[in-house]
């Protein structure tokens, strides 16, 4: 142990070699980079839409906002490491940074599981008791549940960090693609089997307990919906749950596939195991914000409204009339028509009470009046010229 302790004091960084056997590292790195950029854009968009609009401050939207934050944390814990290894060929990572990213990854994994459970509970209450929904699940109660879920996640992840911090390390090479608990544990100078007991119990609680609870909520939802006599009501009820079903499938799917393959005796190679880990880490954070932004009516309408407002503003800016006034100057005929100055855009250019309109009617031989209309959305720009027109000096 003294030798191990001496080794750990000199071991300050690890080298990630999980991608060394791949022949198309740049292509995989580019795909991960694009996926990570999309995750950042989608999660930031969802959070911005919900925070900026008080009409979206509802229990469901608050849960969606929290899920976007969790997805951002979960993806950021592993994506930069893989991108730096594949594209920049920076394979070394410090011990402290590796432990910190393991903490972020585990925290995001546990928190997302708890958030999906809260969202399943939200959908069950909304369908079973729609009239009492806003009295049962208020914004304050939703925020308290979210804070509680984060505290629980921190509480269950801290033992993982303390365990890793107490171990000696003598293996500087990481055979996987980023830092997580199992990866760091296999680099320690100890038998890793006893230290997997707590993660197994944690996985049973998350997958066995929470996944089973989500499954039971959908059983209750299906029974409730099938009792409805109206077919349109059934369709509407199921449509409110489709986004959550997609999100749960993307999160639990890779985990359940890996567990089932292990249980039936299928041994995954290192490459296959790394592929499952990458899919599990990148697929869910990308699908979650996209699914809720496109399927949630309030978010979709808010996004469309912002995009159309920006487009309208740009069109109005490009179609805005000149700021200078123009002078209407006509050659005097028998002294009947004096000079008159008016702005280019009048509030009502067709009104017959305008002074220049009456003067033009007094002596039509005085000059030629030209009208041109340009419709720009809800504004109307009218250009009027006599035979002699010149801009006024500012």
C-alpha positions in Angstrom: 0.0 0.0 0.0 2.9 2.3 0.6 4.0 1.8 -3.0 0.4 2.4 -4.1 0.2 5.6 -2.1 3.5 6.7 -3.5 2.2 6.0 -7.0 -1.0 8.0 -6.5 1.0 11.0 -5.3 2.9 11.0 -8.6 -0.1 10.3 -10.8 -1.6 13.7 -11.7 -3.1 12.9 -15.1 -4.6 10.2 -17.2 -4.4 9.4 -20.9 -7.6 8.4 -22.7 -7.0 5.6 -25.3 -10.5 4.5 -25.9 -10.5 5.9 -29.5 -7.0 4.7 -30.5 -8.2 1.7 -32.5 -10.7 3.7 -34.6 -9.8 4.6 -38.2 -12.2 7.5 -38.7 -11.6 9.5 -35.6 -12.0 12.9 -37.3 -15.4 11.9 -38.7 -16.7 10.7 -35.3 -15.3 13.8 -33.6 -17.1 16.0 -36.1 -20.4 14.2 -35.5 -20.0 14.6 -31.7 -19.1 18.3 -32.1 -22.2 19.0 -34.3 -24.4 17.1 -31.9 -23.0 19.0 -28.9 -23.5 22.3 -30.7 -27.1 21.4 -31.4 -27.6 20.4 -27.8 -26.3 23.8 -26.6 -28.6 25.6 -29.1 -31.7 23.6 -28.3 -31.3 23.7 -24.5 -30.5 27.4 -24.5 -33.5 28.1 -26.7 -35.9 26.2 -24.4 -34.6 27.9 -21.2 -34.7 31.3 -22.9 -38.2 30.9 -24.2 -39.6 29.8 -20.8 -37.7 32.3 -18.6 -38.5 35.3 -20.8 -42.3 34.7 -21.1 -44.3 34.7 -17.9 -47.2 33.0 -19.7 -44.9 29.9 -19.9 -44.4 29.9 -16.1 -46.5 26.7 -15.7 -45.5 23.5 -13.9 -45.0 21.6 -17.1 -42.8 24.3 -18.6 -40.8 24.7 -15.4 -40.1 21.0 -15.6 -39.1 21.3 -19.2 -36.7 24.2 -18.3 -35.1 22.1 -15.6 -34.7 19.1 -18.0 -32.9 21.4 -20.5 -30.5 22.5 -17.7 -29.9 18.8 -16.8 -29.3 17.9 -20.5 -26.8 20.8 -20.8 -24.9 19.6 -17.7 -25.1 15.9 -18.8 -23.8 16.6 -22.3 -21.1 19.1 -21.2 -19.6 16.5 -18.7 -18.5 14.2 -21.5 -18.7 15.9 -25.0 -15.7 18.3 -24.6 -13.5 15.4 -23.5 -14.4 13.3 -26.6 -14.1 16.3 -28.9 -10.6 17.2 -27.6 -9.4 13.6 -27.9 -10.8 13.1 -31.4 -10.3 16.4 -33.1 -7.4 18.1 -31.2 -5.7 14.9 -30.2 -5.4 16.1 -26.7 -5.6 12.7 -24.9 -4.4 13.7 -21.5 -6.6 14.9 -18.7 -5.8 15.9 -15.2 -6.9 13.8 -12.2 -8.9 16.7 -10.7 -10.6 17.5 -14.0 -11.5 13.8 -14.5 -13.1 13.5 -11.1 -15.0 16.8 -11.6 -16.4 15.6 -15.0 -17.3 12.2 -13.4 -19.2 14.2 -10.8 -21.0 16.2 -13.4 -21.8 13.1 -15.5 -23.2 11.1 -12.5 -25.1 14.2 -11.2 -26.7 14.7 -14.6 -27.6 11.0 -15.0 -29.3 10.8 -11.6 -31.0 14.1 -11.8 -32.5 13.4 -15.3 -33.9 10.1 -14.0 -35.6 12.0 -11.1 -36.9 14.8 -13.5 -38.5 12.2 -15.8 -40.2 10.7 -12.8 -41.6 14.2 -11.9 -42.8 14.8 -15.5 -44.6 11.4 -15.5 -46.3 12.4 -12.2 -47.2 15.7 -13.8 -48.8 14.0 -16.8 -50.7 11.6 -14.6 -52.2 14.4 -12.5 -53.1 16.4 -15.6 -55.0 13.5 -17.2 -56.6 12.0 -14.1 -57.6 15.3 -12.4 -57.6 18.0 -15.0 -59.9 20.4 -13.1 -57.7 20.1 -9.9 -54.4 20.1 -11.7 -53.4 23.7 -11.0 -54.4 23.4 -7.4 -52.5 20.2 -6.8 -49.3 21.0 -8.8 -48.6 24.7 -8.4 -45.5 26.5 -9.5 -44.1 26.7 -6.0 -44.6 23.0 -5.4 -43.0 22.2 -8.7 -39.9 24.3 -7.8 -39.7 22.6 -4.4 -39.8 19.2 -6.0 -37.1 20.2 -8.5 -34.9 21.5 -5.7 -35.5 18.3 -3.7 -34.5 16.2 -6.8 -31.2 18.0 -7.1 -30.5 17.6 -3.4 -31.2 13.9 -3.6 -29.0 13.6 -6.7 -26.1 15.4 -4.9 -26.6 13.2 -1.8 -26.3 9.9 -3.8 -23.4 11.1 -6.0 -21.2 12.4 -3.2 -20.3 8.8 -1.9 -19.0 8.0 -5.4 -16.7 11.0 -5.3 -15.4 10.3 -1.8 -14.8 6.6 -2.7 -12.7 7.6 -5.7 -10.8 10.3 -3.8 -9.7 7.7 -1.2 -8.3 5.2 -3.7 -4.7 4.9 -4.8 -4.1 5.0 -8.6 -1.4 3.3 -10.6 -2.8 2.9 -14.1 -2.5 6.1 -16.1 -4.4 4.9 -19.1 -8.2 5.1 -19.5 -9.5 2.5 -21.9 -12.8 4.2 -22.3 -13.9 7.5 -24.0 -14.5 9.8 -21.1 -14.4 9.9 -17.3 -17.1 8.1 -15.3 -17.1 6.1 -12.0 -16.3 2.7 -13.6 -13.6 4.2 -15.7 -11.7 5.7 -12.8 -12.3 2.7 -10.6 -10.5 0.4 -13.1 -7.4 2.6 -13.0 -7.0 2.2 -9.2 -4.6 -0.2 -7.5 -7.4 -2.2 -5.9 -9.8 -4.9 -6.7 -12.7 -3.0 -8.2 -15.4 -5.6 -7.5 -16.3 -4.5 -3.9 -16.6 -0.9 -5.0 -19.3 -1.7 -7.6 -21.8 -2.7 -4.9 -23.0 0.9 -4.3 -23.4 1.8 -8.0 -25.4 -1.5 -8.5 -27.7 -0.5 -5.6 -28.0 3.0 -7.1 -28.8 1.5 -10.6 -31.5 -0.8 -9.1 -33.1 2.2 -7.4 -33.0 4.4 -10.5 -33.9 1.8 -13.1 -35.9 -0.6 -11.1 -37.7 2.0 -8.9 -38.2 5.0 -11.1 -38.6 3.3 -14.4 -41.2 1.0 -12.8 -43.0 4.0 -11.4 -43.0 5.7 -14.8 -44.4 2.5 -16.3 -47.2 2.3 -13.7 -48.1 6.0 -14.3 -48.7 5.2 -18.0 -50.7 2.2 -17.1 -53.0 4.4 -15.0 -53.0 7.0 -17.9 -54.0 4.4 -20.5 -56.8 3.1 -18.3 -58.1 6.6 -17.6 -58.0 7.5 -21.3 -59.7 4.4 -22.5 -62.7 5.2 -20.2 -63.3 8.4 -22.2 -66.2 8.1 -24.6 -65.1 10.8 -26.9 -62.5 9.7 -29.4 -61.1 13.2 -29.9 -60.6 13.5 -26.2 -58.6 10.2 -26.2 -56.4 11.4 -29.0 -55.8 14.7 -27.2 -54.9 12.9 -24.0 -52.4 10.6 -25.7 -50.8 13.5 -27.6 -50.0 15.2 -24.3 -47.9 12.2 -23.3 -46.1 11.4 -26.6 -43.2 13.8 -25.9 -42.5 12.3 -22.5 -42.6 8.8 -24.0 -40.0 9.7 -26.6 -37.8 11.3 -23.9 -38.0 8.3 -21.6 -37.3 5.9 -24.5 -34.1 7.8 -25.5 -32.9 7.9 -21.9 -33.7 4.4 -20.6 -33.4 2.6 -24.0 -29.6 2.3 -24.2 -29.3 1.5 -20.5 -31.9 -1.3 -20.7 -30.4 -2.7 -23.9 -27.0 -2.9 -22.3 -28.4 -4.6 -19.2 -30.5 -7.1 -21.2 -27.6 -8.0 -23.4 -25.4 -8.7 -20.3 -28.2 -10.8 -18.7 -28.6 -13.1 -21.7 -24.9 -13.7 -21.8 -23.9 -11.4 -24.7 -20.4 -10.0 -24.0 -19.8 -6.6 -25.5 -16.4 -5.7 -26.9 -14.7 -2.5 -25.8 -15.8 -0.8 -29.0 -19.4 -1.9 -28.7 -19.4 -0.8 -25.0 -18.0 2.6 -25.9 -20.6 3.0 -28.7 -23.4 2.3 -26.2 -21.9 4.8 -23.8 -21.6 7.5 -26.5 -25.2 7.0 -27.7 -26.5 7.1 -24.2 -24.6 10.3 -23.4 -25.4 12.2 -26.6 -28.8 10.9 -27.8 -30.9 11.9 -24.8 -29.6 15.5 -24.4 -30.3 16.1 -28.1 -33.7 14.5 -28.4 -35.2 16.0 -25.2 -35.1 19.7 -26.0 -36.0 19.1 -29.6 -39.0 17.0 -28.7 -40.5 19.3 -26.2 -39.9 22.4 -28.3 -41.6 20.9 -31.3 -44.4 19.0 -29.6 -45.4 21.4 -26.8 -47.9 23.9 -28.2 -47.0 26.8 -25.9 -43.3 26.6 -26.7 -43.8 26.0 -30.4 -46.2 29.0 -30.7 -43.8 31.2 -28.7 -40.8 30.3 -30.9 -42.8 30.9 -34.1 -44.0 34.2 -32.8 -40.4 35.3 -32.0 -39.2 34.2 -35.4 -42.0 35.9 -37.3 -41.6 39.1 -35.2 -38.0 39.3 -36.1 -38.8 38.8 -39.8 -41.5 41.5 -39.7 -39.2 43.9 -38.0 -36.5 43.3 -40.7 -39.0 43.9 -43.5 -40.3 47.0 -41.9 -36.8 48.3 -41.4 -35.9 47.6 -45.0 -39.2 49.2 -46.3 -39.1 52.3 -44.0 -39.6 55.6 -45.9 -36.8 58.2 -46.1 -36.5 60.5 -43.2 -36.3 63.7 -45.2 -39.3 65.8 -46.0 -39.9 66.8 -49.6 -41.1 70.1 -50.9 -44.0 70.2 -53.3 -43.1 72.9 -55.7 -45.3 73.7 -58.7 -45.0 76.5 -61.1 -47.3 79.3 -60.2 -50.3 79.7 -62.5 -52.1 83.1 -62.1 -50.9 83.1 -58.5 -53.5 80.4 -57.6 -51.2 77.7 -56.2 -48.5 78.5 -53.6 -45.7 76.2 -52.4 -46.5 73.6 -49.9 -44.3 71.3 -47.7 -45.6 67.9 -46.5 -43.9 64.7 -45.1 -43.5 61.7 -47.4 -45.5 59.3 -45.3 -48.9 60.8 -44.1 -51.1 58.9 -41.6 -53.9 58.9 -44.1 -52.7 59.7 -47.6 -56.0 59.2 -49.3 -57.9 61.6 -47.1 -59.5 64.4 -49.2 -59.0 66.9 -46.4 -55.2 67.1 -46.9 -54.1 70.7 -48.0 -52.1 69.5 -51.0 -55.1 67.5 -52.2 -57.4 70.5 -52.2 -54.7 72.7 -53.9 -54.2 70.1 -56.6 -57.9 70.2 -57.3 -57.8 74.0 -57.6 -55.7 74.1 -60.7 -54.9 70.7 -62.2 -53.0 72.5 -65.0 -50.4 73.7 -62.5 -48.5 70.4 -62.6 -48.6 66.6 -62.8 -49.4 64.7 -59.6 -48.0 61.1 -59.5 -49.2 58.5 -57.0 -47.4 55.3 -56.2 -48.4 52.9 -53.5 -46.2 50.3 -51.8 -47.8 48.0 -49.3 -45.4 46.8 -46.6 -47.4 44.6 -44.2 -49.5 46.9 -42.0 -48.0 50.2 -43.2 -48.5 52.1 -46.5 -45.9 54.3 -48.0 -47.2 56.9 -50.5 -44.9 58.8 -52.9 -46.2 62.0 -54.5 -44.3 64.0 -57.0 -45.0 67.2 -59.0 -43.2 68.1 -62.1 -40.7 69.7 -59.8 -39.7 67.9 -56.6 -36.6 68.4 -54.4 -35.7 67.2 -50.9 -35.5 69.9 -48.3 -32.1 70.7 -46.9 -31.9 69.3 -43.3 
